[in-house]
Each structure stands twice: as C-alpha cells, then as structure tokens.
Amino acid sequence: MSSSKLMKDKALSEGDISYVIQMAWEDRTSFETIQERTGLTEAQVISLMRAALKPKSFTLWRKRVKGRATKHRSLRSPEMKFHDRQIADHRRANG
C-alpha cells in the first residue's frame, strides 16, 4: 500500500506520517501505542514505512524492530519501568 493511499484511506497528513515514522523508529514506542494513537495496525505501519522510506532505510528499520521485545507490549519484561504512551506524547513535534 502506498503512503498516498494510506493518507487517503486513513486521512493521514504529512505531519501524521512523520509522527508515525518517528514512533516506529523509537525503540520504546510499541506497535500497540502507535495503533492507539493513529489507528494503524502493525501491518499498516510496516506498509507506510516501506512506502515512505528509501529501500535501504526500510531494510535497516525492519532488521531493527523484527522480534524486538520493546516494540510489542506482550513481549516486554515486567521490570521495564518506562511508559511508552508518555514517550509518544513527548516526542510529537506537530501537535
């Protein structure tokens, strides 16, 4: 799915896409938080990243997040003290 189709289907502005990309790159922001904030599922985030990033950047990102416990709440250790929703709020540049 192209980023322009995602923008049309989900009414995402360029700022929204930038926000999703920023959260997707952030190790501590889970896919669940991204979905709560934007309504995009993990698969849709992956599609957006594929469409918005250069191929090499997308490949690097996928290697980075694939299987990373911090990107999925259910895989996180109970000892993790940070709250990814607060991080997502703090990092939002456009709103």
C-alpha positions in Angstrom: 0.0 0.0 0.0 1.5 3.4 -1.0 1.8 6.2 1.5 -0.6 8.3 -0.6 -3.2 5.5 -0.4 -2.7 5.3 3.4 -3.1 9.0 3.6 -6.4 8.8 1.7 -7.7 5.7 3.5 -6.8 6.9 7.0 -6.8 10.6 6.3 -3.1 11.0 7.3 -1.5 14.3 6.8 2.3 14.6 6.0 2.7 15.5 9.7 0.8 12.4 10.8 3.0 10.3 8.5 6.1 11.9 10.0 4.7 11.2 13.5 4.2 7.5 12.7 7.7 7.2 11.3 9.1 8.9 14.4 7.3 6.5 16.7 8.1 3.5 14.5 11.9 4.3 14.8 11.7 4.8 18.5 12.6 1.5 20.2 10.4 2.1 23.2 7.2 3.0 21.4 5.2 -0.2 20.9 3.1 -1.0 17.9 0.2 -1.1 20.2 0.8 2.5 21.2 1.1 3.5 17.5 -2.2 1.8 16.9 -3.9 3.6 19.8 -2.6 7.0 18.6 -3.1 6.6 14.9 -5.5 3.7 14.3 -2.8 2.0 12.1 -2.1 -1.7 12.7 1.4 -3.1 12.8 1.0 -4.3 9.2 -0.2 -0.8 8.1 2.8 0.8 9.9 5.1 -1.6 8.0 3.4 -0.7 4.7 3.7 3.0 5.5 7.4 2.6 6.4 8.0 0.7 3.2 6.4 3.4 1.1 7.9 6.4 2.9 11.5 5.3 3.4 14.2 4.6 1.0 14.7 0.8 0.4 17.9 0.6 2.5 16.4 2.6 5.4 13.3 0.4 5.4 15.5 -2.7 5.4 17.6 -1.3 8.4 14.4 -0.4 10.2 12.9 -3.9 9.7 16.0 -5.6 11.0 16.0 -3.3 14.0 12.4 -3.9 15.0 11.9 -7.5 14.0 11.4 -9.5 17.2 12.4 -6.6 19.4 10.6 -7.1 22.7 10.1 -3.3 23.3 8.1 -3.0 20.1 5.4 -5.4 21.5 4.0 -4.9 24.9 3.3 -8.6 25.3 7.0 -9.4 24.9 8.2 -6.9 27.4 9.7 -7.8 30.7 7.6 -6.8 33.7 10.7 -5.0 35.1 10.5 -2.4 32.3 9.7 0.8 34.1 9.0 3.3 31.2 5.6 4.1 29.9 5.7 4.3 26.1 2.5 6.3 25.8 4.2 9.2 27.6 7.2 8.9 25.3 4.9 9.1 22.3 3.3 12.2 23.7 6.6 13.9 24.5 8.1 13.2 21.0 5.2 14.5 18.9 6.6 17.6 17.1 3.5 18.6 15.2 0.8 18.7 17.8 
